[in-house]
Amino acid sequence: MTSANTFPQRLTKIDDLTRPDHFYLAADDACYFLGEYTARKGYAFSATNQLILNFKKSLDKRGTPQWKYKERAIDLAAAAFRAALTGELLSRITLVPIPPSKARGDPLHDDRLLRMLRAIRPQSRLDIRELILQRANMDAAHHRDDRPRPEEIVANYGLDRALLQPKPQTIALVDDVLTTGAHFRAASEIIREAFPDARIVGLFIARRVPEAVEWDEIEI
């Protein structure tokens, strides 16, 4: 089944109807997403599934025929944000990637979000800062039986204080998939320590939606 043929080029805000799917988000969290990702449905289910699964390909696939699909997914995500965000808006916000599961220095540390952000407008400089440092590796959330809680993630985060200036007014925390909202809440908390007056929003390539059920799976 294919639920969409093309990846969305417009942002949608998490609202009262969709927020329960991401139970760590508070009512005043301003989070926006492009596509909707359905777990365990594979590449062919939708354009968003295909993009996300390719975007998340592990670095151990570098040098294999699969690697070109990761590179293409990074470019597609960058193009979608370029279409969704006006040039004037991009010039006013500080873009901060949420760290991946592997800390810097690990051979499998994946800088896909940083590369994607830099590709949004490669000919002119955006304010992109890796403000959040992850002290140690964490198991990827989708590989855990129990999802990490915000306080667990915060305990593993620090700030790169060399990047605190100039003081940002609006900070966009960027991640690939909004799941429970735990990483966004943790990142918001650590950023709020340094910039209590800044406006913080979340930008996501996709949000995870409840698993779809095929008609022939329904018991009547």
C-alpha positions in Angstrom: 0.0 0.0 0.0 1.2 3.5 -0.8 -0.5 6.3 1.2 1.3 9.1 -0.6 3.3 9.5 -3.8 5.3 12.5 -2.9 6.9 13.8 0.3 5.0 16.9 1.8 6.5 20.3 1.3 4.4 22.1 4.0 4.6 22.1 7.7 1.7 21.0 9.9 1.5 22.0 13.6 0.9 19.4 16.4 -2.5 20.3 17.8 -5.0 19.0 20.4 -6.0 16.1 18.1 -2.4 14.9 17.3 -0.7 15.7 20.6 -1.9 12.5 22.5 0.2 10.5 20.0 3.3 12.2 21.5 2.5 12.1 25.2 5.5 13.9 26.6 4.6 17.1 24.7 2.9 19.9 26.7 0.0 21.9 25.4 2.2 25.0 24.9 4.9 23.1 22.9 5.1 24.5 19.4 6.0 21.5 17.2 5.7 21.2 13.4 6.2 18.3 11.1 6.3 17.6 7.3 5.2 14.0 6.8 3.7 11.1 8.8 5.7 8.0 9.4 4.1 4.7 10.2 6.3 2.3 12.0 6.7 -1.4 10.9 5.2 -0.7 7.5 8.3 -0.6 5.4 9.6 1.5 2.5 6.7 1.0 0.1 4.0 2.2 2.5 4.4 5.9 1.8 6.8 8.5 0.5 7.5 9.5 4.2 8.3 6.0 5.2 10.7 5.7 2.3 12.4 9.0 3.2 12.7 8.3 6.9 14.0 4.7 6.6 16.7 5.9 4.1 17.5 9.0 6.1 18.2 6.7 9.2 20.4 4.2 7.4 23.4 3.4 9.6 26.8 4.6 8.8 28.0 1.0 8.4 26.2 1.1 5.0 28.7 3.7 3.7 30.4 2.4 0.6 27.6 0.0 -0.2 25.0 0.5 -3.0 22.5 1.5 -0.2 24.4 4.7 0.7 23.1 6.7 -2.3 19.6 6.4 -0.9 20.6 8.0 2.4 22.3 10.9 0.5 19.2 11.3 -1.5 17.0 11.3 1.6 19.1 14.1 3.2 18.7 16.2 0.0 15.0 15.6 -0.2 14.4 16.5 3.5 16.5 19.7 3.0 14.5 20.6 -0.1 11.2 20.1 1.8 12.3 22.4 4.6 13.5 25.0 2.0 10.1 25.0 0.5 8.2 25.1 3.8 10.3 27.8 5.5 10.6 31.3 4.0 14.0 32.9 3.5 13.1 35.7 5.9 12.1 33.2 8.6 15.3 31.1 8.1 17.4 34.3 8.5 15.8 34.9 12.0 16.0 31.5 13.6 18.8 29.4 15.2 18.7 25.8 14.0 19.8 23.2 16.6 19.9 19.5 15.7 18.9 17.1 18.4 21.8 14.7 18.9 21.6 11.2 17.5 21.9 8.1 19.6 25.7 7.8 19.1 27.9 10.5 20.8 30.5 12.5 18.9 33.7 10.5 18.5 31.9 7.2 18.0 32.6 5.7 14.6 28.8 5.4 14.0 28.0 9.0 15.1 25.5 10.1 12.4 25.6 13.8 11.5 22.6 13.4 9.1 20.6 16.2 10.7 23.5 18.6 10.6 24.2 17.8 6.9 20.5 18.2 6.1 20.3 21.6 7.8 23.4 22.8 5.9 21.8 21.7 2.7 18.7 23.8 3.1 20.4 26.9 1.9 24.0 25.9 1.0 24.9 29.2 -0.8 24.2 31.4 2.2 25.0 30.9 5.9 22.2 29.9 8.2 22.6 30.1 12.0 23.1 26.4 12.6 24.6 25.4 16.0 25.3 22.0 17.6 24.5 23.5 21.0 23.5 20.2 22.6 26.3 17.7 23.4 25.6 14.1 24.3 28.0 12.8 26.9 27.7 9.1 26.1 26.0 6.8 23.6 22.4 5.8 24.1 20.5 3.0 22.6 18.4 4.2 19.6 14.9 4.7 21.0 13.3 2.5 18.3 15.6 -0.4 19.4 14.5 -0.2 23.1 11.7 -2.1 24.7 11.1 0.9 26.9 11.3 4.4 25.5 13.7 6.8 27.3 12.1 9.4 29.6 13.0 13.1 29.3 14.9 13.2 32.6 17.0 10.2 31.5 17.9 12.1 28.3 18.6 15.4 30.1 21.1 13.6 32.4 23.1 12.7 29.3 23.0 16.2 27.7 25.3 19.2 28.1 25.7 22.5 26.3 28.6 23.6 24.0 29.2 26.9 25.8 31.5 28.0 23.0 28.4 28.4 20.8 26.2 30.4 23.1 26.9 33.7 21.5 25.3 35.6 19.8 22.2 35.1 21.9 19.4 33.6 19.8 15.8 34.9 19.9 14.1 31.9 18.3 15.5 28.4 18.4 14.3 25.6 16.3 15.1 22.1 17.7 15.3 19.8 14.7 14.9 16.0 14.6 13.9 13.4 12.1 10.9 11.7 13.8 8.7 13.0 16.6 7.8 9.9 18.6 6.9 10.3 22.3 8.3 13.9 22.4 10.9 12.9 25.1 13.9 14.1 23.1 12.3 17.4 22.3 11.3 18.0 25.9 14.9 17.1 27.1 16.5 19.3 24.5 14.1 22.2 25.4 15.0 21.9 29.0 18.7 22.0 28.4 18.4 24.9 26.0 16.1 26.8 28.4 18.8 26.8 31.0 21.0 29.0 28.8 18.3 31.0 27.0 15.3 31.4 29.4 13.8 34.1 27.2 14.2 32.5 23.8 11.2 31.1 21.9 11.7 27.4 21.3 9.9 25.4 18.6 10.3 21.9 17.2 10.8 21.0 13.5 10.5 17.4 12.5 10.8 15.7 9.2 8.0 13.5 10.3 5.8 12.5 13.2 5.1 8.9 14.0 1.5 8.0 13.7 -0.4 5.0 15.2 0.2 1.8 13.2 -2.3 1.5 10.3 -4.5 -1.5 10.1 -5.3 -3.1 6.8 -8.9 -3.9 6.0 -8.2 -7.6 5.7 -6.7 -7.6 9.2 -9.9 -6.4 10.8 -11.8 -9.2 12.6 -15.6 -8.9 12.1 
